[in-house]
Amino acid sequence: MRFKAHLLIFIVAIPFLFGACSAKIYGKVELVNQKLQPIQDESPQGTVVHMMNTTANLQTASISAIADKKGKFESEKDALAPGKYRVEASRIGYETQTETVEIKGSTRKKLAFKLKKIDEGKRKSIESLTSDADKIVNPGEVNIQPPGM
């Protein structure tokens, strides 16, 4: 009889235990040079990680996280709806990196981004862009200068 009582409690508790785990996208951002070696004198803190649900309505389509000093980031609790996500890590002066993941129920996806530093000579200047299509660029590829320089 005692065994049946414990079994019943266990069976009833299982949905609560697994239901408490919400979906999450988390991971780490690392800043690297063109040879993929870590850049020691720059912190990944402040790198923006956008999580765009490509299968959801506009109200729940996008959330963002900011990397800490160690480059760690994670989505907010209960912020992710099921669907396919385009996850994009971006930082000015670095190439944007994108991953695609699928979130179902309480899925947890760990991602690792290595953002390559863009050589100064390869960055674009707004001044040299001629069409509106040319002006849609990765923020890391642009040198913004005050007028008159």
N, CA, C and O atoms as a GROMACS GRO file, in nm:
protein
  596
    1MET      N    1   0.082  -0.119   0.000
    1MET     CA    2   0.000   0.000   0.000
    1MET      C    3   0.087   0.126   0.000
    1MET      O    4   0.060   0.222  -0.072
    2ARG      N    5   0.190   0.123   0.080
    2ARG     CA    6   0.280   0.239   0.090
    2ARG      C    7   0.350   0.262  -0.044
    2ARG      O    8   0.369   0.377  -0.085
    3PHE      N    9   0.388   0.156  -0.112
    3PHE     CA   10   0.454   0.166  -0.242
    3PHE      C   11   0.361   0.234  -0.343
    3PHE      O   12   0.405   0.319  -0.421
    4LYS      N   13   0.232   0.199  -0.342
    4LYS     CA   14   0.136   0.257  -0.434
    4LYS      C   15   0.119   0.407  -0.408
    4LYS      O   16   0.104   0.485  -0.502
    5ALA      N   17   0.122   0.447  -0.283
    5ALA     CA   18   0.109   0.589  -0.248
    5ALA      C   19   0.228   0.668  -0.302
    5ALA      O   20   0.210   0.777  -0.356
    6HIS      N   21   0.350   0.614  -0.286
    6HIS     CA   22   0.470   0.681  -0.336
    6HIS      C   23   0.468   0.688  -0.489
    6HIS      O   24   0.507   0.788  -0.548
    7LEU      N   25   0.424   0.580  -0.551
    7LEU     CA   26   0.417   0.575  -0.696
    7LEU      C   27   0.317   0.679  -0.747
    7LEU      O   28   0.345   0.748  -0.845
    8LEU      N   29   0.204   0.691  -0.682
    8LEU     CA   30   0.103   0.788  -0.720
    8LEU      C   31   0.156   0.931  -0.707
    8LEU      O   32   0.135   1.013  -0.796
    9ILE      N   33   0.224   0.960  -0.599
    9ILE     CA   34   0.283   1.093  -0.579
    9ILE      C   35   0.386   1.122  -0.688
    9ILE      O   36   0.390   1.233  -0.742
   10PHE      N   37   0.467   1.023  -0.721
   10PHE     CA   38   0.569   1.039  -0.824
   10PHE      C   39   0.505   1.067  -0.960
   10PHE      O   40   0.549   1.156  -1.032
   11ILE      N   41   0.403   0.992  -0.994
   11ILE     CA   42   0.336   1.009  -1.123
   11ILE      C   43   0.270   1.146  -1.133
   11ILE      O   44   0.274   1.210  -1.238
   12VAL      N   45   0.210   1.191  -1.026
   12VAL     CA   46   0.146   1.323  -1.025
   12VAL      C   47   0.251   1.434  -1.032
   12VAL      O   48   0.225   1.538  -1.093
   13ALA      N   49   0.367   1.415  -0.972
   13ALA     CA   50   0.470   1.520  -0.967
   13ALA      C   51   0.546   1.535  -1.098
   13ALA      O   52   0.598   1.644  -1.125
   14ILE      N   53   0.554   1.432  -1.181
   14ILE     CA   54   0.634   1.438  -1.304
   14ILE      C   55   0.594   1.555  -1.394
   14ILE      O   56   0.682   1.630  -1.436
   15PRO      N   57   0.466   1.576  -1.425
   15PRO     CA   58   0.433   1.690  -1.512
   15PRO      C   59   0.475   1.824  -1.454
   15PRO      O   60   0.513   1.915  -1.528
   16PHE      N   61   0.466   1.838  -1.322
   16PHE     CA   62   0.507   1.964  -1.260
   16PHE      C   63   0.657   1.986  -1.270
   16PHE      O   64   0.703   2.098  -1.290
   17LEU      N   65   0.733   1.879  -1.255
   17LEU     CA   66   0.878   1.891  -1.264
   17LEU      C   67   0.921   1.931  -1.404
   17LEU      O   68   1.004   2.020  -1.421
   18PHE      N   69   0.865   1.864  -1.505
   18PHE     CA   70   0.905   1.895  -1.642
   18PHE      C   71   0.838   2.022  -1.693
   18PHE      O   72   0.894   2.091  -1.778
   19GLY      N   73   0.721   2.053  -1.643
   19GLY     CA   74   0.653   2.175  -1.683
   19GLY      C   75   0.724   2.299  -1.632
   19GLY      O   76   0.708   2.407  -1.688
   20ALA      N   77   0.802   2.285  -1.526
   20ALA     CA   78   0.872   2.398  -1.468
   20ALA      C   79   0.991   2.441  -1.554
   20ALA      O   80   1.042   2.552  -1.538
   21CYS      N   81   1.034   2.356  -1.643
   21CYS     CA   82   1.146   2.388  -1.731
   21CYS      C   83   1.094   2.461  -1.854
   21CYS      O   84   1.021   2.403  -1.934
   22SER      N   85   1.130   2.586  -1.869
   22SER     CA   86   1.086   2.661  -1.986
   22SER      C   87   1.192   2.652  -2.095
   22SER      O   88   1.308   2.623  -2.069
   23ALA      N   89   1.148   2.678  -2.217
   23ALA     CA   90   1.240   2.677  -2.332
   23ALA      C   91   1.345   2.786  -2.313
   23ALA      O   92   1.318   2.890  -2.254
   24LYS      N   93   1.465   2.759  -2.364
   24LYS     CA   94   1.572   2.856  -2.345
   24LYS      C   95   1.675   2.844  -2.457
   24LYS      O   96   1.709   2.734  -2.500
   25ILE      N   97   1.723   2.958  -2.503
   25ILE     CA   98   1.839   2.964  -2.591
   25ILE      C   99   1.947   3.035  -2.511
   25ILE      O  100   1.926   3.145  -2.461
   26TYR      N  101   2.061   2.970  -2.500
   26TYR     CA  102   2.169   3.027  -2.420
   26TYR      C  103   2.302   2.989  -2.483
   26TYR      O  104   2.308   2.908  -2.575
   27GLY      N  105   2.408   3.048  -2.433
   27GLY     CA  106   2.539   3.013  -2.486
   27GLY      C  107   2.643   3.118  -2.456
   27GLY      O  108   2.637   3.190  -2.356
   28LYS      N  109   2.741   3.126  -2.547
   28LYS     CA  110   2.856   3.213  -2.525
   28LYS      C  111   2.899   3.278  -2.656
   28LYS      O  112   2.892   3.217  -2.763
   29VAL      N  113   2.943   3.403  -2.645
   29VAL     CA  114   2.998   3.479  -2.757
   29VAL      C  115   3.146   3.499  -2.729
   29VAL      O  116   3.186   3.537  -2.619
   30GLU      N  117   3.227   3.472  -2.830
   30GLU     CA  118   3.371   3.493  -2.819
   30GLU      C  119   3.415   3.585  -2.933
   30GLU      O  120   3.373   3.567  -3.047
   31LEU      N  121   3.500   3.682  -2.902
   31LEU     CA  122   3.554   3.771  -3.004
   31LEU      C  123   3.688   3.715  -3.050
   31LEU      O  124   3.777   3.688  -2.969
   32VAL      N  125   3.702   3.698  -3.183
   32VAL     CA  126   3.823   3.636  -3.237
   32VAL      C  127   3.879   3.720  -3.352
   32VAL      O  128   3.809   3.803  -3.411
   33ASN      N  129   4.008   3.698  -3.382
   33ASN     CA  130   4.070   3.766  -3.496
   33ASN      C  131   4.044   3.684  -3.623
   33ASN      O  132   3.972   3.584  -3.620
   34GLN      N  133   4.101   3.727  -3.734
   34GLN     CA  134   4.079   3.658  -3.861
   34GLN      C  135   4.130   3.514  -3.862
   34GLN      O  136   4.087   3.432  -3.944
   35LYS      N  137   4.223   3.483  -3.772
   35LYS     CA  138   4.277   3.346  -3.762
   35LYS      C  139   4.202   3.264  -3.658
   35LYS      O  140   4.245   3.155  -3.620
   36LEU      N  141   4.087   3.318  -3.610
   36LEU     CA  142   4.001   3.255  -3.510
   36LEU      C  143   4.066   3.240  -3.373
   36LEU      O  144   4.026   3.154  -3.294
   37GLN      N  145   4.166   3.324  -3.345
   37GLN     CA  146   4.231   3.325  -3.214
   37GLN      C  147   4.157   3.426  -3.125
   37GLN      O  148   4.123   3.535  -3.173
   38PRO      N  149   4.132   3.394  -2.998
   38PRO     CA  150   4.062   3.488  -2.909
   38PRO      C  151   4.135   3.622  -2.899
   38PRO      O  152   4.258   3.627  -2.895
   39ILE      N  153   4.057   3.730  -2.893
   39ILE     CA  154   4.112   3.864  -2.874
   39ILE      C  155   4.107   3.892  -2.725
   39ILE      O  156   3.999   3.908  -2.668
   40GLN      N  157   4.222   3.897  -2.662
   40GLN     CA  158   4.230   3.907  -2.516
   40GLN      C  159   4.195   4.045  -2.461
   40GLN      O  160   4.141   4.055  -2.351
   41ASP      N  161   4.224   4.152  -2.537
   41ASP     CA  162   4.207   4.286  -2.481
   41ASP      C  163   4.069   4.347  -2.508
   41ASP      O  164   4.049   4.466  -2.481
   42GLU      N  165   3.974   4.269  -2.560
   42GLU     CA  166   3.838   4.319  -2.583
   42GLU      C  167   3.737   4.226  -2.518
   42GLU      O  168   3.747   4.104  -2.531
   43SER      N  169   3.642   4.284  -2.448
   43SER     CA  170   3.540   4.206  -2.378
   43SER      C  171   3.417   4.188  -2.467
   43SER      O  172   3.378   4.281  -2.537
   44PRO      N  173   3.357   4.069  -2.466
   44PRO     CA  174   3.233   4.048  -2.543
   44PRO      C  175   3.110   4.111  -2.476
   44PRO      O  176   3.000   4.105  -2.531
   45GLN      N  177   3.129   4.170  -2.358
   45GLN     CA  178   3.017   4.231  -2.287
   45GLN      C  179   2.947   4.334  -2.375
   45GLN      O  180   3.012   4.419  -2.436
   46GLY      N  181   2.815   4.325  -2.381
   46GLY     CA  182   2.737   4.418  -2.461
   46GLY      C  183   2.702   4.367  -2.600
   46GLY      O  184   2.624   4.430  -2.670
   47THR      N  185   2.760   4.253  -2.640
   47THR     CA  186   2.724   4.195  -2.769
   47THR      C  187   2.575   4.160  -2.767
   47THR      O  188   2.526   4.101  -2.670
   48VAL      N  189   2.504   4.195  -2.872
   48VAL     CA  190   2.360   4.172  -2.878
   48VAL      C  191   2.332   4.040  -2.950
   48VAL      O  192   2.387   4.014  -3.057
   49VAL      N  193   2.246   3.959  -2.890
   49VAL     CA  194   2.203   3.833  -2.950
   49VAL      C  195   2.053   3.843  -2.973
   49VAL      O  196   1.974   3.842  -2.878
   50HIS      N  197   2.014   3.853  -3.101
   50HIS     CA  198   1.873   3.862  -3.138
   50HIS      C  199   1.820   3.721  -3.164
   50HIS      O  200   1.888   3.640  -3.228
   51MET      N  201   1.701   3.692  -3.115
   51MET     CA  202   1.636   3.563  -3.135
   51MET      C  203   1.503   3.589  -3.204
   51MET      O  204   1.407   3.633  -3.140
   52MET      N  205   1.498   3.562  -3.334
   52MET     CA  206   1.380   3.594  -3.414
   52MET      C  207   1.304   3.467  -3.450
   52MET      O  208   1.356   3.381  -3.521
   53ASN      N  209   1.180   3.456  -3.402
   53ASN     CA  210   1.096   3.341  -3.432
   53ASN      C  211   1.038   3.363  -3.571
   53ASN      O  212   0.954   3.450  -3.590
   54THR      N  213   1.083   3.284  -3.667
   54THR     CA  214   1.041   3.303  -3.806
   54THR      C  215   0.905   3.239  -3.834
   54THR      O  216   0.853   3.251  -3.945
   55THR      N  217   0.847   3.173  -3.735
   55THR     CA  218   0.718   3.106  -3.754
   55THR      C  219   0.609   3.163  -3.664
   55THR      O  220   0.499   3.108  -3.659
   56ALA      N  221   0.637   3.272  -3.593
   56ALA     CA  222   0.540   3.328  -3.496
   56ALA      C  223   0.479   3.457  -3.549
   56ALA      O  224   0.525   3.513  -3.649
   57ASN      N  225   0.374   3.504  -3.481
   57ASN     CA  226   0.316   3.633  -3.517
   57ASN      C  227   0.409   3.745  -3.470
   57ASN      O  228   0.501   3.720  -3.393
   58LEU      N  229   0.385   3.865  -3.516
   58LEU     CA  230   0.476   3.977  -3.488
   58LEU      C  231   0.493   4.009  -3.340
   58LEU      O  232   0.602   4.050  -3.298
   59GLN      N  233   0.389   3.992  -3.259
   59GLN     CA  234   0.398   4.026  -3.118
   59GLN      C  235   0.498   3.940  -3.042
   59GLN      O  236   0.557   3.985  -2.944
   60THR      N  237   0.518   3.816  -3.086
   60THR     CA  238   0.610   3.726  -3.015
   60THR      C  239   0.728   3.684  -3.103
   60THR      O  240   0.793   3.584  -3.076
   61ALA      N  241   0.755   3.761  -3.208
   61ALA     CA  242   0.854   3.719  -3.306
   61ALA      C  243   0.999   3.743  -3.267
   61ALA      O  244   1.087   3.675  -3.321
   62SER      N  245   1.028   3.836  -3.177
   62SER     CA  246   1.168   3.870  -3.154
   62SER      C  247   1.195   3.907  -3.009
   62SER      O  248   1.120   3.981  -2.946
   63ILE      N  249   1.305   3.853  -2.959
   63ILE     CA  250   1.356   3.894  -2.828
   63ILE      C  251   1.508   3.908  -2.841
   63ILE      O  252   1.567   3.861  -2.938
   64SER      N  253   1.569   3.973  -2.745
   64SER     CA  254   1.714   3.992  -2.748
   64SER      C  255   1.774   3.964  -2.612
   64SER      O  256   1.706   3.971  -2.509
   65ALA      N  257   1.901   3.931  -2.613
   65ALA     CA  258   1.978   3.912  -2.490
   65ALA      C  259   2.111   3.984  -2.511
   65ALA      O  260   2.157   4.002  -2.624
   66ILE      N  261   2.172   4.024  -2.401
   66ILE     CA  262   2.301   4.094  -2.405
   66ILE      C  263   2.405   4.005  -2.336
   66ILE      O  264   2.381   3.954  -2.227
   67ALA      N  265   2.520   3.988  -2.401
   67ALA     CA  266   2.628   3.907  -2.344
   67ALA      C  267   2.691   3.979  -2.225
   67ALA      O  268   2.704   4.102  -2.225
   68ASP      N  269   2.731   3.901  -2.124
   68ASP     CA  270   2.799   3.958  -2.007
   68ASP      C  271   2.950   3.963  -2.030
   68ASP      O  272   2.996   3.938  -2.142
   69LYS      N  273   3.028   3.996  -1.926
   69LYS     CA  274   3.174   4.007  -1.938
   69LYS      C  275   3.239   3.882  -1.992
   69LYS      O  276   3.339   3.889  -2.064
   70LYS      N  277   3.184   3.766  -1.957
   70LYS     CA  278   3.241   3.638  -2.002
   70LYS      C  279   3.184   3.594  -2.136
   70LYS      O  280   3.221   3.489  -2.188
   71GLY      N  281   3.093   3.674  -2.192
   71GLY     CA  282   3.033   3.641  -2.321
   71GLY      C  283   2.908   3.555  -2.309
   71GLY      O  284   2.851   3.515  -2.411
   72LYS      N  285   2.865   3.526  -2.188
   72LYS     CA  286   2.748   3.440  -2.169
   72LYS      C  287   2.619   3.518  -2.190
   72LYS      O  288   2.609   3.635  -2.153
   73PHE      N  289   2.520   3.452  -2.252
   73PHE     CA  290   2.389   3.511  -2.274
   73PHE      C  291   2.282   3.404  -2.258
   73PHE      O  292   2.311   3.285  -2.268
   74GLU      N  293   2.159   3.446  -2.233
   74GLU     CA  294   2.046   3.353  -2.231
   74GLU      C  295   1.916   3.430  -2.248
   74GLU      O  296   1.904   3.546  -2.209
   75SER      N  297   1.820   3.362  -2.308
   75SER     CA  298   1.688   3.423  -2.326
   75SER      C  299   1.620   3.436  -2.192
   75SER      O  300   1.650   3.362  -2.098
   76GLU      N  301   1.526   3.530  -2.182
   76GLU     CA  302   1.451   3.548  -2.059
   76GLU      C  303   1.360   3.428  -2.036
   76GLU      O  304   1.316   3.363  -2.131
   77LYS      N  305   1.332   3.400  -1.910
   77LYS     CA  306   1.245   3.289  -1.875
   77LYS      C  307   1.107   3.311  -1.935
   77LYS      O  308   1.051   3.421  -1.928
   78ASP      N  309   1.052   3.207  -1.994
   78ASP     CA  310   0.917   3.206  -2.054
   78ASP      C  311   0.902   3.303  -2.171
   78ASP      O  312   0.790   3.340  -2.205
   79ALA      N  313   1.012   3.346  -2.234
   79ALA     CA  314   1.003   3.441  -2.345
   79ALA      C  315   0.995   3.373  -2.481
   79ALA      O  316   0.955   3.436  -2.578
   80LEU      N  317   1.031   3.245  -2.490
   80LEU     CA  318   1.036   3.177  -2.619
   80LEU      C  319   0.910   3.096  -2.645
   80LEU      O  320   0.873   3.008  -2.567
   81ALA      N  321   0.845   3.126  -2.756
   81ALA     CA  322   0.731   3.046  -2.802
   81ALA      C  323   0.787   2.937  -2.894
   81ALA      O  324   0.893   2.956  -2.954
   82PRO      N  325   0.718   2.825  -2.906
   82PRO     CA  326   0.766   2.721  -2.999
   82PRO      C  327   0.778   2.776  -3.141
   82PRO      O  328   0.699   2.861  -3.183
   83GLY      N  329   0.877   2.726  -3.214
   83GLY     CA  330   0.897   2.767  -3.352
   83GLY      C  331   1.043   2.760  -3.393
   83GLY      O  332   1.129   2.718  -3.315
   84LYS      N  333   1.070   2.802  -3.516
   84LYS     CA  334   1.208   2.807  -3.566
   84LYS      C  335   1.262   2.947  -3.541
   84LYS      O  336   1.196   3.047  -3.571
   85TYR      N  337   1.382   2.952  -3.485
   85TYR     CA  338   1.444   3.080  -3.452
   85TYR      C  339   1.570   3.102  -3.533
   85TYR      O  340   1.652   3.012  -3.552
   86ARG      N  341   1.584   3.224  -3.580
   86ARG     CA  342   1.709   3.270  -3.640
   86ARG      C  343   1.778   3.348  -3.530
   86ARG      O  344   1.730   3.454  -3.489
   87VAL      N  345   1.890   3.297  -3.482
   87VAL     CA  346   1.962   3.359  -3.370
   87VAL      C  347   2.086   3.427  -3.428
   87VAL      O  348   2.168   3.364  -3.495
   88GLU      N  349   2.098   3.556  -3.401
   88GLU     CA  350   2.202   3.638  -3.462
   88GLU      C  351   2.281   3.713  -3.356
   88GLU      O  352   2.223   3.788  -3.277
   89ALA      N  353   2.411   3.694  -3.354
   89ALA     CA  354   2.499   3.766  -3.261
   89ALA      C  355   2.568   3.876  -3.340
   89ALA      O  356   2.630   3.850  -3.443
   90SER      N  357   2.558   4.001  -3.291
   90SER     CA  358   2.619   4.112  -3.363
   90SER      C  359   2.686   4.210  -3.268
   90SER      O  360   2.644   4.231  -3.154
   91ARG      N  361   2.792   4.270  -3.321
   91ARG     CA  362   2.870   4.368  -3.244
   91ARG      C  363   2.941   4.458  -3.346
   91ARG      O  364   2.993   4.409  -3.446
   92ILE      N  365   2.942   4.587  -3.320
   92ILE     CA  366   3.009   4.680  -3.411
   92ILE      C  367   3.157   4.645  -3.420
   92ILE      O  368   3.224   4.626  -3.319
   93GLY      N  369   3.207   4.637  -3.544
   93GLY     CA  370   3.348   4.604  -3.568
   93GLY      C  371   3.372   4.456  -3.587
   93GLY      O  372   3.487   4.415  -3.607
   94TYR      N  373   3.265   4.374  -3.581
   94TYR     CA  374   3.278   4.229  -3.595
   94TYR      C  375   3.175   4.176  -3.693
   94TYR      O  376   3.067   4.235  -3.708
   95GLU      N  377   3.207   4.067  -3.760
   95GLU     CA  378   3.112   4.003  -3.852
   95GLU      C  379   2.997   3.944  -3.772
   95GLU      O  380   3.018   3.882  -3.667
   96THR      N  381   2.877   3.963  -3.820
   96THR     CA  382   2.758   3.905  -3.758
   96THR      C  383   2.755   3.756  -3.787
   96THR      O  384   2.788   3.713  -3.898
   97GLN      N  385   2.716   3.677  -3.688
   97GLN     CA  386   2.706   3.532  -3.706
   97GLN      C  387   2.563   3.489  -3.675
   97GLN      O  388   2.501   3.539  -3.581
   98THR      N  389   2.511   3.397  -3.756
   98THR     CA  390   2.372   3.353  -3.743
   98THR      C  391   2.363   3.201  -3.734
   98THR      O  392   2.435   3.128  -3.803
   99GLU      N  393   2.274   3.154  -3.647
   99GLU     CA  394   2.242   3.011  -3.632
   99GLU      C  395   2.091   2.996  -3.640
   99GLU      O  396   2.018   3.090  -3.609
  100THR      N  397   2.043   2.880  -3.682
  100THR     CA  398   1.901   2.851  -3.684
  100THR      C  399   1.874   2.734  -3.590
  100THR      O  400   1.941   2.631  -3.598
  101VAL      N  401   1.775   2.750  -3.502
  101VAL     CA  402   1.739   2.643  -3.408
  101VAL      C  403   1.588   2.628  -3.404
  101VAL      O  404   1.514   2.722  -3.436
  102GLU      N  405   1.542   2.511  -3.363
  102GLU     CA  406   1.399   2.488  -3.346
  102GLU      C  407   1.369   2.467  -3.199
  102GLU      O  408   1.436   2.389  -3.131
  103ILE      N  409   1.268   2.537  -3.150
  103ILE     CA  410   1.228   2.529  -3.010
  103ILE      C  411   1.093   2.460  -3.002
  103ILE      O  412   0.997   2.500  -3.068
  104LYS      N  413   1.086   2.357  -2.920
  104LYS     CA  414   0.961   2.285  -2.895
  104LYS      C  415   0.945   2.270  -2.745
  104LYS      O  416   1.039   2.227  -2.677
  105GLY      N  417   0.830   2.304  -2.692
  105GLY     CA  418   0.803   2.284  -2.550
  105GLY      C  419   0.909   2.343  -2.460
  105GLY      O  420   0.923   2.464  -2.452
  106SER      N  421   0.984   2.256  -2.392
  106SER     CA  422   1.087   2.302  -2.299
  106SER      C  423   1.228   2.279  -2.354
  106SER      O  424   1.321   2.250  -2.278
  107THR      N  425   1.244   2.291  -2.486
  107THR     CA  426   1.374   2.273  -2.551
  107THR      C  427   1.475   2.374  -2.497
  107THR      O  428   1.443   2.490  -2.474
  108ARG      N  429   1.597   2.328  -2.478
  108ARG     CA  430   1.708   2.416  -2.439
  108ARG      C  431   1.819   2.398  -2.542
  108ARG      O  432   1.871   2.288  -2.560
  109LYS      N  433   1.855   2.508  -2.608
  109LYS     CA  434   1.958   2.505  -2.711
  109LYS      C  435   2.077   2.589  -2.668
  109LYS      O  436   2.063   2.707  -2.634
  110LYS      N  437   2.194   2.527  -2.670
  110LYS     CA  438   2.318   2.597  -2.636
  110LYS      C  439   2.392   2.631  -2.765
  110LYS      O  440   2.414   2.544  -2.850
  111LEU      N  441   2.429   2.758  -2.780
  111LEU     CA  442   2.498   2.804  -2.900
  111LEU      C  443   2.632   2.866  -2.864
  111LEU      O  444   2.650   2.921  -2.755
  112ALA      N  445   2.726   2.858  -2.957
  112ALA     CA  446   2.858   2.920  -2.938
  112ALA      C  447   2.887   3.005  -3.062
  112ALA      O  448   2.893   2.953  -3.173
  113PHE      N  449   2.903   3.134  -3.041
  113PHE     CA  450   2.933   3.226  -3.150
  113PHE      C  451   3.077   3.272  -3.140
  113PHE      O  452   3.125   3.306  -3.032
  114LYS      N  453   3.148   3.273  -3.254
  114LYS     CA  454   3.283   3.328  -3.263
  114LYS      C  455   3.276   3.441  -3.364
  114LYS      O  456   3.274   3.418  -3.485
  115LEU      N  457   3.272   3.564  -3.313
  115LEU     CA  458   3.261   3.680  -3.401
  115LEU      C  459   3.399   3.726  -3.444
  115LEU      O  460   3.484   3.759  -3.360
  116LYS      N  461   3.422   3.728  -3.577
  116LYS     CA  462   3.551   3.769  -3.630
  116LYS      C  463   3.560   3.920  -3.641
  116LYS      O  464   3.466   3.986  -3.687
  117LYS      N  465   3.673   3.974  -3.598
  117LYS     CA  466   3.698   4.118  -3.609
  117LYS      C  467   3.710   4.153  -3.757
  117LYS      O  468   3.774   4.081  -3.834
  118ILE      N  469   3.648   4.265  -3.795
  118ILE     CA  470   3.655   4.311  -3.934
  118ILE      C  471   3.776   4.403  -3.947
  118ILE      O  472   3.792   4.497  -3.869
  119ASP      N  473   3.860   4.375  -4.047
  119ASP     CA  474   3.976   4.462  -4.073
  119ASP      C  475   3.927   4.601  -4.108
  119ASP      O  476   3.831   4.616  -4.184
  120GLU      N  477   3.992   4.704  -4.054
  120GLU     CA  478   3.953   4.843  -4.080
  120GLU      C  479   3.942   4.872  -4.229
  120GLU      O  480   3.851   4.943  -4.271
  121GLY      N  481   4.033   4.819  -4.310
  121GLY     CA  482   4.033   4.845  -4.453
  121GLY      C  483   3.912   4.788  -4.525
  121GLY      O  484   3.880   4.833  -4.635
  122LYS      N  485   3.844   4.692  -4.467
  122LYS     CA  486   3.729   4.627  -4.531
  122LYS      C  487   3.596   4.684  -4.484
  122LYS      O  488   3.491   4.645  -4.536
  123ARG      N  489   3.598   4.776  -4.387
  123ARG     CA  490   3.473   4.836  -4.339
  123ARG      C  491   3.423   4.937  -4.440
  123ARG      O  492   3.502   5.004  -4.506
  124LYS      N  493   3.291   4.948  -4.452
  124LYS     CA  494   3.229   5.040  -4.548
  124LYS      C  495   3.208   5.175  -4.483
  124LYS      O  496   3.192   5.187  -4.362
  125SER      N  497   3.206   5.276  -4.566
  125SER     CA  498   3.177   5.412  -4.520
  125SER      C  499   3.042   5.452  -4.580
  125SER      O  500   3.018   5.428  -4.698
  126ILE      N  501   2.955   5.512  -4.500
  126ILE     CA  502   2.824   5.555  -4.548
  126ILE      C  503   2.839   5.649  -4.667
  126ILE      O  504   2.758   5.647  -4.760
  127GLU      N  505   2.943   5.730  -4.664
  127GLU     CA  506   2.968   5.827  -4.771
  127GLU      C  507   2.979   5.760  -4.908
  127GLU      O  508   2.933   5.817  -5.007
  128SER      N  509   3.038   5.642  -4.914
  128SER     CA  510   3.062   5.576  -5.042
  128SER      C  511   2.942   5.496  -5.093
  128SER      O  512   2.948   5.444  -5.204
  129LEU      N  513   2.836   5.485  -5.016
  129LEU     CA  514   2.720   5.408  -5.058
  129LEU      C  515   2.628   5.496  -5.142
  129LEU      O  516   2.602   5.611  -5.107
  130THR      N  517   2.577   5.440  -5.255
  130THR     CA  518   2.499   5.520  -5.348
  130THR      C  519   2.350   5.490  -5.347
  130THR      O  520   2.270   5.582  -5.365
  131SER      N  521   2.310   5.366  -5.326
  131SER     CA  522   2.167   5.333  -5.328
  131SER      C  523   2.120   5.293  -5.190
  131SER      O  524   2.200   5.262  -5.101
  132ASP      N  525   1.987   5.295  -5.172
  132ASP     CA  526   1.930   5.253  -5.044
  132ASP      C  527   1.964   5.107  -5.014
  132ASP      O  528   1.987   5.072  -4.899
  133ALA      N  529   1.968   5.024  -5.117
  133ALA     CA  530   2.000   4.881  -5.098
  133ALA      C  531   2.142   4.866  -5.044
  133ALA      O  532   2.170   4.777  -4.963
  134ASP      N  533   2.233   4.953  -5.089
  134ASP     CA  534   2.371   4.948  -5.040
  134ASP      C  535   2.382   4.986  -4.893
  134ASP      O  536   2.475   4.945  -4.824
  135LYS      N  537   2.285   5.064  -4.845
  135LYS     CA  538   2.290   5.115  -4.709
  135LYS      C  539   2.240   5.014  -4.606
  135LYS      O  540   2.250   5.038  -4.486
  136ILE      N  541   2.186   4.901  -4.652
  136ILE     CA  542   2.144   4.794  -4.560
  136ILE      C  543   2.265   4.704  -4.542
  136ILE      O  544   2.292   4.616  -4.624
  137VAL      N  545   2.339   4.726  -4.434
  137VAL     CA  546   2.464   4.656  -4.411
  137VAL      C  547   2.471   4.606  -4.268
  137VAL      O  548   2.394   4.650  -4.182
  138ASN      N  549   2.562   4.517  -4.244
  138ASN     CA  550   2.594   4.470  -4.110
  138ASN      C  551   2.650   4.590  -4.033
  138ASN      O  552   2.742   4.655  -4.081
  139PRO      N  553   2.596   4.622  -3.915
  139PRO     CA  554   2.645   4.738  -3.840
  139PRO      C  555   2.796   4.734  -3.815
  139PRO      O  556   2.859   4.839  -3.802
  140GLY      N  557   2.853   4.618  -3.809
  140GLY     CA  558   2.996   4.607  -3.785
  140GLY      C  559   3.080   4.647  -3.904
  140GLY      O  560   3.201   4.665  -3.892
  141GLU      N  561   3.016   4.660  -4.023
  141GLU     CA  562   3.090   4.691  -4.144
  141GLU      C  563   3.094   4.840  -4.176
  141GLU      O  564   3.142   4.878  -4.283
  142VAL      N  565   3.044   4.925  -4.087
  142VAL     CA  566   3.031   5.067  -4.118
  142VAL      C  567   3.120   5.152  -4.028
  142VAL      O  568   3.126   5.132  -3.907
  143ASN      N  569   3.190   5.247  -4.090
  143ASN     CA  570   3.262   5.351  -4.016
  143ASN      C  571   3.176   5.475  -4.019
  143ASN      O  572   3.148   5.527  -4.127
  144ILE      N  573   3.132   5.523  -3.906
  144ILE     CA  574   3.050   5.643  -3.900
  144ILE      C  575   3.139   5.759  -3.859
  144ILE      O  576   3.203   5.756  -3.754
  145GLN      N  577   3.142   5.864  -3.946
  145GLN     CA  578   3.225   5.980  -3.917
  145GLN      C  579   3.139   6.104  -3.915
  145GLN      O  580   3.043   6.113  -3.991
  146PRO      N  581   3.171   6.201  -3.828
  146PRO     CA  582   3.095   6.325  -3.826
  146PRO      C  583   3.113   6.401  -3.958
  146PRO      O  584   3.215   6.384  -4.024
  147PRO      N  585   3.015   6.484  -3.997
  147PRO     CA  586   3.027   6.562  -4.120
  147PRO      C  587   3.152   6.651  -4.120
  147PRO      O  588   3.195   6.700  -4.016
  148GLY      N  589   3.206   6.669  -4.238
  148GLY     CA  590   3.323   6.757  -4.251
  148GLY      C  591   3.455   6.686  -4.230
  148GLY      O  592   3.559   6.752  -4.228
  149MET      N  593   3.456   6.556  -4.213
  149MET     CA  594   3.584   6.487  -4.194
  149MET      C  595   3.630   6.424  -4.321
  149MET      O  596   3.736   6.361  -4.324
   0.00000   0.00000   0.00000
